[in-house]
Amino acid sequence: MKINTLLFDLDGTLIDTNELIISSFLHTLEQYYPSQYRREDVLAFIGPSLHDTFVQMDETRVGEMIETYREYNHANHDVLVKEYDGVYDTIKQLHEKGYKLGIVTTKVRSTVNMGLKLTGLDQFFDVIVTLDDVKNAKPDPEPVQLALSQLDSKASEAIMVGDNYHDVLAGKNAGTLTAGVAWTIKGKEYLASFEPDHMLEHMSDLFTIIGAE
């Protein structure tokens, strides 16, 4: 069946928030666990929700740690965030060709809106599913299924694109095709180990995959 719906993760997929996320984690953890965490230690925290990460450290202080993280993250957002090469043009063309476009992210809506507005991508997406909209975050299929429902799309007509195993597994669990992005900070080989249907070297590779050249 022909693909008519494309769902995207946001961080690390459409926009480069890696430095912002790493910096936000290091700032937060330095406050609560001085001198215990280094840059390489926080790479594993990229992807899961903040609650899932911080609850494993100290379930009694999850709320305040999230608040500390977000305060720093929002204050430094526009300085450290930028879109990946080719993303804007590809998304714009997909939109103009009439494809249904959605974002499925583990971020809260306020932060998502900041990133989309900064990069000018906010005008292209029909549906945005955030952590605020679901009970279960990726890799649970719920966020993907909600996006498909809101777009009036079938899983067999959709592809889920992301930079993390949560994205690939969420797509698989929901029954969509999946695509990883080779520019993932965790490494192309790592992401490939979760067997996405496709691996994008550049966002424009999507045109070939969905037959929209």
Order of alpha helices (4+ residues) and beta strands (2+ residues): beta-beta-alpha-alpha-alpha-alpha-beta-alpha-beta-alpha-beta-alpha-beta-alpha-beta-alpha-beta-alpha
